[in-house]
Amino acid sequence: MTISADTKKQIIAGAKRHPTDSGSPEIQISVLTAEIVELTAHMQRHPKDYHSRHGLLMKVNRRNKLATYMRRTDADKYTQLAAKLGLRK
């Protein structure tokens, strides 16, 4: 239920700040968003899978914390990223 390595590499390539960047908040939020989308589709097919639901909620909370950090430190980049990923707020 995780995203494939190729998909993750494409997401990282699209959100890099510089050529060696692999852990900036933009990348983390982008990867978490892709995982959340995949887990949401899984939960629609398997509504009683409570362990996956727990993992989904943890990913959503982690993304919210990173988004709050980004909004606080660099609001312009956060606004661009939210528009690109389709996030609310």
Distance bins in CASP14 RR format, pairs under 12 A and 6 or more apart:
PFRMAT RR
TARGET T0000
AUTHOR 0000-0000-0000
RMODE 2
METHOD distances of the structure
MODEL  1
1 34 0 0 0 0 0 1 0 0 0 0 0
1 35 0 0 0 0 1 0 0 0 0 0 0
1 36 0 0 0 0 0 1 0 0 0 0 0
1 37 0 0 0 0 0 1 0 0 0 0 0
1 38 1 0 0 1 0 0 0 0 0 0 0
1 39 1 0 0 1 0 0 0 0 0 0 0
1 40 0 0 0 0 0 1 0 0 0 0 0
1 41 0 0 0 0 1 0 0 0 0 0 0
1 42 1 0 1 0 0 0 0 0 0 0 0
1 43 0 0 0 0 1 0 0 0 0 0 0
1 45 0 0 0 0 0 1 0 0 0 0 0
1 46 0 0 0 0 1 0 0 0 0 0 0
1 49 0 0 0 0 1 0 0 0 0 0 0
1 51 0 0 0 0 0 1 0 0 0 0 0
1 52 1 0 0 1 0 0 0 0 0 0 0
1 53 0 0 0 0 0 1 0 0 0 0 0
1 55 0 0 0 0 1 0 0 0 0 0 0
1 56 0 0 0 0 1 0 0 0 0 0 0
1 59 0 0 0 0 0 1 0 0 0 0 0
2 8 0 0 0 0 1 0 0 0 0 0 0
2 31 0 0 0 0 1 0 0 0 0 0 0
2 32 0 0 0 0 0 1 0 0 0 0 0
2 34 0 0 0 0 1 0 0 0 0 0 0
2 35 1 0 0 1 0 0 0 0 0 0 0
2 36 0 0 0 0 0 1 0 0 0 0 0
2 37 0 0 0 0 0 1 0 0 0 0 0
2 38 1 0 0 1 0 0 0 0 0 0 0
2 39 0 0 0 0 1 0 0 0 0 0 0
2 42 0 0 0 0 0 1 0 0 0 0 0
2 52 0 0 0 0 0 1 0 0 0 0 0
2 55 0 0 0 0 0 1 0 0 0 0 0
2 59 0 0 0 0 0 1 0 0 0 0 0
3 9 0 0 0 0 0 1 0 0 0 0 0
3 10 0 0 0 0 1 0 0 0 0 0 0
3 11 1 0 0 1 0 0 0 0 0 0 0
3 12 0 0 0 0 0 1 0 0 0 0 0
3 30 0 0 0 0 0 1 0 0 0 0 0
3 31 1 0 0 1 0 0 0 0 0 0 0
3 32 0 0 0 0 0 1 0 0 0 0 0
3 33 0 0 0 0 0 1 0 0 0 0 0
3 34 1 0 1 0 0 0 0 0 0 0 0
3 35 1 0 1 0 0 0 0 0 0 0 0
3 36 0 0 0 0 0 1 0 0 0 0 0
3 37 0 0 0 0 1 0 0 0 0 0 0
3 38 1 0 1 0 0 0 0 0 0 0 0
3 39 0 0 0 0 1 0 0 0 0 0 0
3 41 0 0 0 0 0 1 0 0 0 0 0
3 42 0 0 0 0 0 1 0 0 0 0 0
3 59 0 0 0 0 0 1 0 0 0 0 0
4 10 0 0 0 0 1 0 0 0 0 0 0
4 11 0 0 0 0 0 1 0 0 0 0 0
4 31 0 0 0 0 0 1 0 0 0 0 0
4 34 0 0 0 0 1 0 0 0 0 0 0
4 35 0 0 0 0 0 1 0 0 0 0 0
4 38 0 0 0 0 1 0 0 0 0 0 0
5 11 0 0 0 0 0 1 0 0 0 0 0
5 12 0 0 0 0 0 1 0 0 0 0 0
5 31 0 0 0 0 0 1 0 0 0 0 0
6 12 0 0 0 0 0 1 0 0 0 0 0
6 13 0 0 0 0 0 1 0 0 0 0 0
6 34 0 0 0 0 0 1 0 0 0 0 0
7 13 0 0 0 0 0 1 0 0 0 0 0
7 14 0 0 0 0 0 1 0 0 0 0 0
7 30 0 0 0 0 0 1 0 0 0 0 0
7 31 0 0 0 0 1 0 0 0 0 0 0
7 33 0 0 0 0 0 1 0 0 0 0 0
7 34 1 0 0 1 0 0 0 0 0 0 0
7 35 0 0 0 0 1 0 0 0 0 0 0
7 37 0 0 0 0 0 1 0 0 0 0 0
7 38 0 0 0 0 1 0 0 0 0 0 0
8 14 0 0 0 0 0 1 0 0 0 0 0
8 15 0 0 0 0 0 1 0 0 0 0 0
8 22 0 0 0 0 0 1 0 0 0 0 0
8 23 0 0 0 0 0 1 0 0 0 0 0
8 27 0 0 0 0 1 0 0 0 0 0 0
8 28 0 0 0 0 0 1 0 0 0 0 0
8 30 0 0 0 0 1 0 0 0 0 0 0
8 31 1 0 0 1 0 0 0 0 0 0 0
8 32 0 0 0 0 0 1 0 0 0 0 0
8 33 0 0 0 0 0 1 0 0 0 0 0
8 34 1 0 0 1 0 0 0 0 0 0 0
8 35 0 0 0 0 1 0 0 0 0 0 0
8 38 0 0 0 0 0 1 0 0 0 0 0
9 15 0 0 0 0 0 1 0 0 0 0 0
9 16 0 0 0 0 0 1 0 0 0 0 0
9 22 0 0 0 0 0 1 0 0 0 0 0
9 27 0 0 0 0 0 1 0 0 0 0 0
9 30 0 0 0 0 0 1 0 0 0 0 0
9 31 0 0 0 0 0 1 0 0 0 0 0
9 34 0 0 0 0 0 1 0 0 0 0 0
10 16 0 0 0 0 0 1 0 0 0 0 0
10 27 0 0 0 0 0 1 0 0 0 0 0
10 30 0 0 0 0 1 0 0 0 0 0 0
10 31 0 0 0 0 0 1 0 0 0 0 0
10 34 0 0 0 0 1 0 0 0 0 0 0
11 22 0 0 0 0 0 1 0 0 0 0 0
11 23 0 0 0 0 0 1 0 0 0 0 0
11 26 0 0 0 0 0 1 0 0 0 0 0
11 27 1 0 0 1 0 0 0 0 0 0 0
11 28 0 0 0 0 0 1 0 0 0 0 0
11 29 0 0 0 0 0 1 0 0 0 0 0
11 30 1 0 1 0 0 0 0 0 0 0 0
11 31 1 0 1 0 0 0 0 0 0 0 0
11 32 0 0 0 0 1 0 0 0 0 0 0
11 33 0 0 0 0 1 0 0 0 0 0 0
11 34 1 0 1 0 0 0 0 0 0 0 0
11 35 0 0 0 0 1 0 0 0 0 0 0
11 37 0 0 0 0 0 1 0 0 0 0 0
11 38 0 0 0 0 0 1 0 0 0 0 0
11 84 0 0 0 0 0 1 0 0 0 0 0
11 85 0 0 0 0 0 1 0 0 0 0 0
12 19 0 0 0 0 0 1 0 0 0 0 0
12 20 0 0 0 0 0 1 0 0 0 0 0
12 21 0 0 0 0 1 0 0 0 0 0 0
12 22 1 0 0 1 0 0 0 0 0 0 0
12 23 0 0 0 0 1 0 0 0 0 0 0
12 24 0 0 0 0 1 0 0 0 0 0 0
12 26 0 0 0 0 1 0 0 0 0 0 0
12 27 1 0 1 0 0 0 0 0 0 0 0
12 28 0 0 0 0 1 0 0 0 0 0 0
12 29 0 0 0 0 0 1 0 0 0 0 0
12 30 1 0 0 1 0 0 0 0 0 0 0
12 31 1 0 0 1 0 0 0 0 0 0 0
12 34 0 0 0 0 0 1 0 0 0 0 0
13 19 0 0 0 0 1 0 0 0 0 0 0
13 21 0 0 0 0 0 1 0 0 0 0 0
13 22 0 0 0 0 0 1 0 0 0 0 0
13 27 0 0 0 0 1 0 0 0 0 0 0
13 30 0 0 0 0 0 1 0 0 0 0 0
13 31 0 0 0 0 0 1 0 0 0 0 0
14 21 0 0 0 0 0 1 0 0 0 0 0
14 22 0 0 0 0 0 1 0 0 0 0 0
14 24 0 0 0 0 0 1 0 0 0 0 0
14 26 0 0 0 0 1 0 0 0 0 0 0
14 27 0 0 0 0 1 0 0 0 0 0 0
14 30 1 0 0 1 0 0 0 0 0 0 0
14 31 0 0 0 0 0 1 0 0 0 0 0
14 34 0 0 0 0 0 1 0 0 0 0 0
14 81 0 0 0 0 0 1 0 0 0 0 0
14 84 0 0 0 0 1 0 0 0 0 0 0
14 85 0 0 0 0 0 1 0 0 0 0 0
15 21 0 0 0 0 1 0 0 0 0 0 0
15 22 0 0 0 0 0 1 0 0 0 0 0
15 23 0 0 0 0 1 0 0 0 0 0 0
15 24 1 0 0 1 0 0 0 0 0 0 0
15 25 0 0 0 0 1 0 0 0 0 0 0
15 26 1 0 1 0 0 0 0 0 0 0 0
15 27 1 0 1 0 0 0 0 0 0 0 0
15 28 0 0 0 0 1 0 0 0 0 0 0
15 29 0 0 0 0 1 0 0 0 0 0 0
15 30 1 0 1 0 0 0 0 0 0 0 0
15 31 0 0 0 0 1 0 0 0 0 0 0
15 32 0 0 0 0 0 1 0 0 0 0 0
15 33 0 0 0 0 0 1 0 0 0 0 0
15 34 0 0 0 0 0 1 0 0 0 0 0
15 70 0 0 0 0 0 1 0 0 0 0 0
15 77 0 0 0 0 0 1 0 0 0 0 0
15 80 0 0 0 0 0 1 0 0 0 0 0
15 81 1 0 0 1 0 0 0 0 0 0 0
15 84 0 0 0 0 1 0 0 0 0 0 0
15 85 0 0 0 0 1 0 0 0 0 0 0
16 22 1 0 0 1 0 0 0 0 0 0 0
16 23 0 0 0 0 1 0 0 0 0 0 0
16 24 1 0 0 1 0 0 0 0 0 0 0
16 26 0 0 0 0 1 0 0 0 0 0 0
16 27 1 0 0 1 0 0 0 0 0 0 0
16 30 0 0 0 0 0 1 0 0 0 0 0
17 23 0 0 0 0 1 0 0 0 0 0 0
17 24 1 0 1 0 0 0 0 0 0 0 0
17 25 0 0 0 0 1 0 0 0 0 0 0
17 26 1 0 0 1 0 0 0 0 0 0 0
17 27 0 0 0 0 1 0 0 0 0 0 0
17 28 0 0 0 0 0 1 0 0 0 0 0
17 30 0 0 0 0 0 1 0 0 0 0 0
17 74 0 0 0 0 0 1 0 0 0 0 0
17 77 0 0 0 0 1 0 0 0 0 0 0
17 81 0 0 0 0 0 1 0 0 0 0 0
18 24 0 0 0 0 1 0 0 0 0 0 0
18 26 0 0 0 0 0 1 0 0 0 0 0
18 27 0 0 0 0 0 1 0 0 0 0 0
20 27 0 0 0 0 0 1 0 0 0 0 0
21 27 1 0 0 1 0 0 0 0 0 0 0
21 28 0 0 0 0 0 1 0 0 0 0 0
21 30 0 0 0 0 0 1 0 0 0 0 0
22 28 0 0 0 0 1 0 0 0 0 0 0
22 30 0 0 0 0 0 1 0 0 0 0 0
22 31 0 0 0 0 0 1 0 0 0 0 0
23 29 0 0 0 0 0 1 0 0 0 0 0
23 30 0 0 0 0 0 1 0 0 0 0 0
23 31 0 0 0 0 1 0 0 0 0 0 0
23 32 0 0 0 0 0 1 0 0 0 0 0
23 66 0 0 0 0 0 1 0 0 0 0 0
24 30 0 0 0 0 1 0 0 0 0 0 0
24 31 0 0 0 0 0 1 0 0 0 0 0
24 66 0 0 0 0 1 0 0 0 0 0 0
24 69 0 0 0 0 0 1 0 0 0 0 0
24 70 0 0 0 0 1 0 0 0 0 0 0
24 73 0 0 0 0 0 1 0 0 0 0 0
24 74 0 0 0 0 0 1 0 0 0 0 0
24 77 0 0 0 0 1 0 0 0 0 0 0
24 81 0 0 0 0 0 1 0 0 0 0 0
25 31 0 0 0 0 0 1 0 0 0 0 0
25 32 0 0 0 0 0 1 0 0 0 0 0
25 62 0 0 0 0 0 1 0 0 0 0 0
25 63 0 0 0 0 0 1 0 0 0 0 0
25 65 0 0 0 0 1 0 0 0 0 0 0
25 66 1 0 1 0 0 0 0 0 0 0 0
25 67 0 0 0 0 1 0 0 0 0 0 0
25 68 0 0 0 0 0 1 0 0 0 0 0
25 69 1 0 0 1 0 0 0 0 0 0 0
25 70 1 0 1 0 0 0 0 0 0 0 0
25 71 0 0 0 0 0 1 0 0 0 0 0
25 72 0 0 0 0 0 1 0 0 0 0 0
25 73 0 0 0 0 1 0 0 0 0 0 0
25 74 0 0 0 0 1 0 0 0 0 0 0
25 77 0 0 0 0 1 0 0 0 0 0 0
25 78 0 0 0 0 1 0 0 0 0 0 0
25 81 0 0 0 0 1 0 0 0 0 0 0
26 32 0 0 0 0 0 1 0 0 0 0 0
26 33 0 0 0 0 0 1 0 0 0 0 0
26 63 0 0 0 0 0 1 0 0 0 0 0
26 66 0 0 0 0 1 0 0 0 0 0 0
26 67 0 0 0 0 0 1 0 0 0 0 0
26 69 0 0 0 0 0 1 0 0 0 0 0
26 70 1 0 0 1 0 0 0 0 0 0 0
26 73 0 0 0 0 0 1 0 0 0 0 0
26 74 0 0 0 0 1 0 0 0 0 0 0
26 77 1 0 0 1 0 0 0 0 0 0 0
26 78 0 0 0 0 1 0 0 0 0 0 0
26 79 0 0 0 0 0 1 0 0 0 0 0
26 80 0 0 0 0 1 0 0 0 0 0 0
26 81 1 0 1 0 0 0 0 0 0 0 0
26 82 0 0 0 0 0 1 0 0 0 0 0
26 84 0 0 0 0 1 0 0 0 0 0 0
26 85 0 0 0 0 1 0 0 0 0 0 0
26 87 0 0 0 0 0 1 0 0 0 0 0
27 33 0 0 0 0 0 1 0 0 0 0 0
27 34 0 0 0 0 0 1 0 0 0 0 0
27 66 0 0 0 0 1 0 0 0 0 0 0
27 70 0 0 0 0 0 1 0 0 0 0 0
27 81 0 0 0 0 0 1 0 0 0 0 0
27 85 0 0 0 0 0 1 0 0 0 0 0
28 34 0 0 0 0 0 1 0 0 0 0 0
28 35 0 0 0 0 0 1 0 0 0 0 0
28 59 0 0 0 0 0 1 0 0 0 0 0
28 62 0 0 0 0 1 0 0 0 0 0 0
28 63 1 0 0 1 0 0 0 0 0 0 0
28 64 0 0 0 0 0 1 0 0 0 0 0
28 65 0 0 0 0 1 0 0 0 0 0 0
28 66 1 0 1 0 0 0 0 0 0 0 0
28 67 0 0 0 0 1 0 0 0 0 0 0
28 69 0 0 0 0 1 0 0 0 0 0 0
28 70 0 0 0 0 1 0 0 0 0 0 0
28 81 0 0 0 0 0 1 0 0 0 0 0
28 85 0 0 0 0 0 1 0 0 0 0 0
29 35 0 0 0 0 0 1 0 0 0 0 0
29 36 0 0 0 0 0 1 0 0 0 0 0
29 59 0 0 0 0 0 1 0 0 0 0 0
29 60 0 0 0 0 0 1 0 0 0 0 0
29 62 0 0 0 0 1 0 0 0 0 0 0
29 63 1 0 1 0 0 0 0 0 0 0 0
29 64 0 0 0 0 1 0 0 0 0 0 0
29 65 0 0 0 0 0 1 0 0 0 0 0
29 66 1 0 1 0 0 0 0 0 0 0 0
29 67 1 0 0 1 0 0 0 0 0 0 0
29 68 0 0 0 0 0 1 0 0 0 0 0
29 69 0 0 0 0 1 0 0 0 0 0 0
29 70 1 0 0 1 0 0 0 0 0 0 0
29 71 0 0 0 0 0 1 0 0 0 0 0
29 77 0 0 0 0 0 1 0 0 0 0 0
29 78 0 0 0 0 1 0 0 0 0 0 0
29 80 0 0 0 0 0 1 0 0 0 0 0
29 81 1 0 0 1 0 0 0 0 0 0 0
29 82 0 0 0 0 1 0 0 0 0 0 0
29 84 0 0 0 0 0 1 0 0 0 0 0
29 85 1 0 0 1 0 0 0 0 0 0 0
29 86 0 0 0 0 0 1 0 0 0 0 0
29 87 1 0 0 1 0 0 0 0 0 0 0
30 36 0 0 0 0 0 1 0 0 0 0 0
30 37 0 0 0 0 0 1 0 0 0 0 0
30 63 0 0 0 0 1 0 0 0 0 0 0
30 66 0 0 0 0 0 1 0 0 0 0 0
30 67 0 0 0 0 0 1 0 0 0 0 0
30 70 0 0 0 0 0 1 0 0 0 0 0
30 80 0 0 0 0 0 1 0 0 0 0 0
30 81 1 0 0 1 0 0 0 0 0 0 0
30 82 0 0 0 0 0 1 0 0 0 0 0
30 84 0 0 0 0 1 0 0 0 0 0 0
30 85 1 0 0 1 0 0 0 0 0 0 0
30 86 0 0 0 0 0 1 0 0 0 0 0
30 87 0 0 0 0 0 1 0 0 0 0 0
31 37 0 0 0 0 0 1 0 0 0 0 0
31 38 0 0 0 0 0 1 0 0 0 0 0
31 59 0 0 0 0 1 0 0 0 0 0 0
31 62 0 0 0 0 0 1 0 0 0 0 0
31 63 0 0 0 0 1 0 0 0 0 0 0
31 66 0 0 0 0 0 1 0 0 0 0 0
31 85 0 0 0 0 0 1 0 0 0 0 0
32 38 0 0 0 0 0 1 0 0 0 0 0
32 39 0 0 0 0 0 1 0 0 0 0 0
32 55 0 0 0 0 0 1 0 0 0 0 0
32 56 0 0 0 0 0 1 0 0 0 0 0
32 58 0 0 0 0 1 0 0 0 0 0 0
32 59 1 0 1 0 0 0 0 0 0 0 0
32 60 0 0 0 0 1 0 0 0 0 0 0
32 61 0 0 0 0 1 0 0 0 0 0 0
32 62 1 0 0 1 0 0 0 0 0 0 0
32 63 1 0 1 0 0 0 0 0 0 0 0
32 64 0 0 0 0 1 0 0 0 0 0 0
32 65 0 0 0 0 0 1 0 0 0 0 0
32 66 1 0 0 1 0 0 0 0 0 0 0
32 67 0 0 0 0 1 0 0 0 0 0 0
32 81 0 0 0 0 0 1 0 0 0 0 0
32 85 0 0 0 0 1 0 0 0 0 0 0
32 87 0 0 0 0 0 1 0 0 0 0 0
33 39 0 0 0 0 0 1 0 0 0 0 0
33 40 0 0 0 0 0 1 0 0 0 0 0
33 59 0 0 0 0 1 0 0 0 0 0 0
33 60 0 0 0 0 1 0 0 0 0 0 0
33 62 0 0 0 0 0 1 0 0 0 0 0
33 63 1 0 0 1 0 0 0 0 0 0 0
33 64 0 0 0 0 0 1 0 0 0 0 0
33 66 0 0 0 0 0 1 0 0 0 0 0
33 67 0 0 0 0 1 0 0 0 0 0 0
33 81 0 0 0 0 1 0 0 0 0 0 0
33 82 0 0 0 0 0 1 0 0 0 0 0
33 84 0 0 0 0 1 0 0 0 0 0 0
33 85 1 0 1 0 0 0 0 0 0 0 0
33 86 0 0 0 0 1 0 0 0 0 0 0
33 87 1 0 0 1 0 0 0 0 0 0 0
33 88 0 0 0 0 0 1 0 0 0 0 0
34 40 0 0 0 0 0 1 0 0 0 0 0
34 41 0 0 0 0 0 1 0 0 0 0 0
34 59 0 0 0 0 0 1 0 0 0 0 0
34 63 0 0 0 0 0 1 0 0 0 0 0
34 85 0 0 0 0 1 0 0 0 0 0 0
35 41 0 0 0 0 0 1 0 0 0 0 0
35 42 0 0 0 0 0 1 0 0 0 0 0
35 52 0 0 0 0 0 1 0 0 0 0 0
35 55 0 0 0 0 1 0 0 0 0 0 0
35 56 0 0 0 0 1 0 0 0 0 0 0
35 58 0 0 0 0 0 1 0 0 0 0 0
35 59 1 0 1 0 0 0 0 0 0 0 0
35 60 0 0 0 0 1 0 0 0 0 0 0
35 62 0 0 0 0 1 0 0 0 0 0 0
35 63 0 0 0 0 1 0 0 0 0 0 0
36 42 0 0 0 0 0 1 0 0 0 0 0
36 43 0 0 0 0 0 1 0 0 0 0 0
36 52 0 0 0 0 0 1 0 0 0 0 0
36 55 0 0 0 0 1 0 0 0 0 0 0
36 56 1 0 0 1 0 0 0 0 0 0 0
36 57 0 0 0 0 1 0 0 0 0 0 0
36 58 0 0 0 0 0 1 0 0 0 0 0
36 59 1 0 1 0 0 0 0 0 0 0 0
36 60 1 0 0 1 0 0 0 0 0 0 0
36 61 0 0 0 0 0 1 0 0 0 0 0
36 62 0 0 0 0 1 0 0 0 0 0 0
36 63 1 0 0 1 0 0 0 0 0 0 0
36 64 0 0 0 0 0 1 0 0 0 0 0
36 85 0 0 0 0 0 1 0 0 0 0 0
36 86 0 0 0 0 0 1 0 0 0 0 0
36 87 0 0 0 0 0 1 0 0 0 0 0
37 43 0 0 0 0 0 1 0 0 0 0 0
37 44 0 0 0 0 0 1 0 0 0 0 0
37 56 0 0 0 0 0 1 0 0 0 0 0
37 59 0 0 0 0 0 1 0 0 0 0 0
37 60 0 0 0 0 0 1 0 0 0 0 0
37 63 0 0 0 0 0 1 0 0 0 0 0
37 85 0 0 0 0 1 0 0 0 0 0 0
37 86 0 0 0 0 0 1 0 0 0 0 0
37 87 0 0 0 0 0 1 0 0 0 0 0
38 44 0 0 0 0 0 1 0 0 0 0 0
38 45 0 0 0 0 0 1 0 0 0 0 0
38 52 0 0 0 0 0 1 0 0 0 0 0
38 55 0 0 0 0 0 1 0 0 0 0 0
38 56 0 0 0 0 1 0 0 0 0 0 0
38 59 0 0 0 0 0 1 0 0 0 0 0
39 45 0 0 0 0 0 1 0 0 0 0 0
39 46 0 0 0 0 0 1 0 0 0 0 0
39 49 0 0 0 0 1 0 0 0 0 0 0
39 51 0 0 0 0 0 1 0 0 0 0 0
39 52 1 0 0 1 0 0 0 0 0 0 0
39 53 0 0 0 0 1 0 0 0 0 0 0
39 54 0 0 0 0 0 1 0 0 0 0 0
39 55 1 0 0 1 0 0 0 0 0 0 0
39 56 1 0 1 0 0 0 0 0 0 0 0
39 57 0 0 0 0 1 0 0 0 0 0 0
39 58 0 0 0 0 0 1 0 0 0 0 0
39 59 1 0 0 1 0 0 0 0 0 0 0
39 60 0 0 0 0 1 0 0 0 0 0 0
39 63 0 0 0 0 0 1 0 0 0 0 0
40 46 0 0 0 0 0 1 0 0 0 0 0
40 47 0 0 0 0 0 1 0 0 0 0 0
40 49 0 0 0 0 0 1 0 0 0 0 0
40 52 0 0 0 0 0 1 0 0 0 0 0
40 53 0 0 0 0 0 1 0 0 0 0 0
40 55 0 0 0 0 0 1 0 0 0 0 0
40 56 1 0 0 1 0 0 0 0 0 0 0
40 57 0 0 0 0 0 1 0 0 0 0 0
40 59 0 0 0 0 1 0 0 0 0 0 0
40 60 0 0 0 0 1 0 0 0 0 0 0
41 47 0 0 0 0 0 1 0 0 0 0 0
41 49 0 0 0 0 0 1 0 0 0 0 0
41 52 0 0 0 0 0 1 0 0 0 0 0
41 56 0 0 0 0 0 1 0 0 0 0 0
42 48 0 0 0 0 0 1 0 0 0 0 0
42 49 1 0 0 1 0 0 0 0 0 0 0
42 51 0 0 0 0 0 1 0 0 0 0 0
42 52 1 0 1 0 0 0 0 0 0 0 0
42 53 0 0 0 0 1 0 0 0 0 0 0
42 55 0 0 0 0 0 1 0 0 0 0 0
42 56 0 0 0 0 1 0 0 0 0 0 0
43 49 1 0 0 1 0 0 0 0 0 0 0
43 50 0 0 0 0 1 0 0 0 0 0 0
43 51 0 0 0 0 0 1 0 0 0 0 0
43 52 1 0 0 1 0 0 0 0 0 0 0
43 53 1 0 0 1 0 0 0 0 0 0 0
43 54 0 0 0 0 0 1 0 0 0 0 0
43 55 0 0 0 0 1 0 0 0 0 0 0
43 56 1 0 0 1 0 0 0 0 0 0 0
43 57 0 0 0 0 0 1 0 0 0 0 0
43 59 0 0 0 0 0 1 0 0 0 0 0
43 60 0 0 0 0 0 1 0 0 0 0 0
44 52 0 0 0 0 0 1 0 0 0 0 0
44 53 0 0 0 0 0 1 0 0 0 0 0
44 56 0 0 0 0 0 1 0 0 0 0 0
45 52 0 0 0 0 0 1 0 0 0 0 0
46 52 1 0 0 1 0 0 0 0 0 0 0
46 53 0 0 0 0 1 0 0 0 0 0 0
46 56 0 0 0 0 0 1 0 0 0 0 0
47 53 0 0 0 0 1 0 0 0 0 0 0
47 56 0 0 0 0 0 1 0 0 0 0 0
49 55 0 0 0 0 0 1 0 0 0 0 0
49 56 0 0 0 0 1 0 0 0 0 0 0
50 56 0 0 0 0 0 1 0 0 0 0 0
50 57 0 0 0 0 0 1 0 0 0 0 0
51 57 0 0 0 0 0 1 0 0 0 0 0
51 58 0 0 0 0 0 1 0 0 0 0 0
52 58 0 0 0 0 0 1 0 0 0 0 0
52 59 0 0 0 0 0 1 0 0 0 0 0
53 59 0 0 0 0 0 1 0 0 0 0 0
53 60 0 0 0 0 0 1 0 0 0 0 0
54 60 0 0 0 0 0 1 0 0 0 0 0
54 61 0 0 0 0 0 1 0 0 0 0 0
55 61 0 0 0 0 1 0 0 0 0 0 0
55 62 0 0 0 0 1 0 0 0 0 0 0
55 63 0 0 0 0 0 1 0 0 0 0 0
56 62 0 0 0 0 0 1 0 0 0 0 0
56 63 0 0 0 0 0 1 0 0 0 0 0
57 63 0 0 0 0 0 1 0 0 0 0 0
57 64 0 0 0 0 0 1 0 0 0 0 0
58 64 0 0 0 0 0 1 0 0 0 0 0
58 65 0 0 0 0 0 1 0 0 0 0 0
59 65 0 0 0 0 0 1 0 0 0 0 0
59 66 0 0 0 0 0 1 0 0 0 0 0
60 66 0 0 0 0 0 1 0 0 0 0 0
60 67 0 0 0 0 0 1 0 0 0 0 0
60 87 0 0 0 0 0 1 0 0 0 0 0
61 67 0 0 0 0 0 1 0 0 0 0 0
61 68 0 0 0 0 0 1 0 0 0 0 0
62 68 0 0 0 0 0 1 0 0 0 0 0
62 69 0 0 0 0 0 1 0 0 0 0 0
63 69 0 0 0 0 0 1 0 0 0 0 0
63 70 0 0 0 0 0 1 0 0 0 0 0
63 81 0 0 0 0 0 1 0 0 0 0 0
63 82 0 0 0 0 0 1 0 0 0 0 0
63 85 0 0 0 0 1 0 0 0 0 0 0
63 87 0 0 0 0 1 0 0 0 0 0 0
63 88 0 0 0 0 0 1 0 0 0 0 0
63 89 0 0 0 0 0 1 0 0 0 0 0
64 70 0 0 0 0 0 1 0 0 0 0 0
64 71 0 0 0 0 0 1 0 0 0 0 0
64 82 0 0 0 0 0 1 0 0 0 0 0
64 87 0 0 0 0 1 0 0 0 0 0 0
64 88 0 0 0 0 0 1 0 0 0 0 0
64 89 0 0 0 0 1 0 0 0 0 0 0
65 71 0 0 0 0 0 1 0 0 0 0 0
65 72 0 0 0 0 0 1 0 0 0 0 0
66 72 0 0 0 0 0 1 0 0 0 0 0
66 73 0 0 0 0 0 1 0 0 0 0 0
66 78 0 0 0 0 1 0 0 0 0 0 0
66 81 0 0 0 0 0 1 0 0 0 0 0
66 82 0 0 0 0 0 1 0 0 0 0 0
66 85 0 0 0 0 0 1 0 0 0 0 0
66 87 0 0 0 0 0 1 0 0 0 0 0
67 73 0 0 0 0 0 1 0 0 0 0 0
67 74 0 0 0 0 0 1 0 0 0 0 0
67 75 0 0 0 0 0 1 0 0 0 0 0
67 77 0 0 0 0 0 1 0 0 0 0 0
67 78 1 0 0 1 0 0 0 0 0 0 0
67 79 0 0 0 0 0 1 0 0 0 0 0
67 81 0 0 0 0 1 0 0 0 0 0 0
67 82 1 0 0 1 0 0 0 0 0 0 0
67 85 0 0 0 0 1 0 0 0 0 0 0
67 86 0 0 0 0 0 1 0 0 0 0 0
67 87 1 0 0 1 0 0 0 0 0 0 0
67 88 0 0 0 0 1 0 0 0 0 0 0
67 89 1 0 0 1 0 0 0 0 0 0 0
68 75 0 0 0 0 0 1 0 0 0 0 0
68 78 0 0 0 0 1 0 0 0 0 0 0
68 82 0 0 0 0 0 1 0 0 0 0 0
68 87 0 0 0 0 0 1 0 0 0 0 0
68 89 0 0 0 0 1 0 0 0 0 0 0
69 75 0 0 0 0 0 1 0 0 0 0 0
69 77 0 0 0 0 0 1 0 0 0 0 0
69 78 0 0 0 0 1 0 0 0 0 0 0
70 76 0 0 0 0 0 1 0 0 0 0 0
70 77 1 0 0 1 0 0 0 0 0 0 0
70 78 1 0 1 0 0 0 0 0 0 0 0
70 79 0 0 0 0 1 0 0 0 0 0 0
70 80 0 0 0 0 0 1 0 0 0 0 0
70 81 1 0 0 1 0 0 0 0 0 0 0
70 82 0 0 0 0 1 0 0 0 0 0 0
70 85 0 0 0 0 0 1 0 0 0 0 0
70 87 0 0 0 0 0 1 0 0 0 0 0
70 89 0 0 0 0 0 1 0 0 0 0 0
71 77 0 0 0 0 1 0 0 0 0 0 0
71 78 1 0 1 0 0 0 0 0 0 0 0
71 79 0 0 0 0 1 0 0 0 0 0 0
71 80 0 0 0 0 0 1 0 0 0 0 0
71 81 0 0 0 0 1 0 0 0 0 0 0
71 82 0 0 0 0 1 0 0 0 0 0 0
71 87 0 0 0 0 0 1 0 0 0 0 0
71 89 1 0 0 1 0 0 0 0 0 0 0
72 78 0 0 0 0 1 0 0 0 0 0 0
74 80 0 0 0 0 1 0 0 0 0 0 0
74 81 0 0 0 0 1 0 0 0 0 0 0
75 81 0 0 0 0 0 1 0 0 0 0 0
75 82 0 0 0 0 0 1 0 0 0 0 0
75 89 0 0 0 0 0 1 0 0 0 0 0
76 82 0 0 0 0 0 1 0 0 0 0 0
76 83 0 0 0 0 0 1 0 0 0 0 0
77 83 0 0 0 0 0 1 0 0 0 0 0
77 84 0 0 0 0 0 1 0 0 0 0 0
78 84 0 0 0 0 0 1 0 0 0 0 0
78 85 0 0 0 0 0 1 0 0 0 0 0
78 87 0 0 0 0 1 0 0 0 0 0 0
78 89 0 0 0 0 1 0 0 0 0 0 0
79 85 0 0 0 0 0 1 0 0 0 0 0
79 86 0 0 0 0 0 1 0 0 0 0 0
79 87 0 0 0 0 1 0 0 0 0 0 0
79 89 0 0 0 0 1 0 0 0 0 0 0
80 86 0 0 0 0 0 1 0 0 0 0 0
80 87 0 0 0 0 0 1 0 0 0 0 0
81 87 1 0 0 1 0 0 0 0 0 0 0
81 89 0 0 0 0 0 1 0 0 0 0 0
82 88 1 0 0 1 0 0 0 0 0 0 0
82 89 1 0 0 1 0 0 0 0 0 0 0
83 89 0 0 0 0 0 1 0 0 0 0 0
END
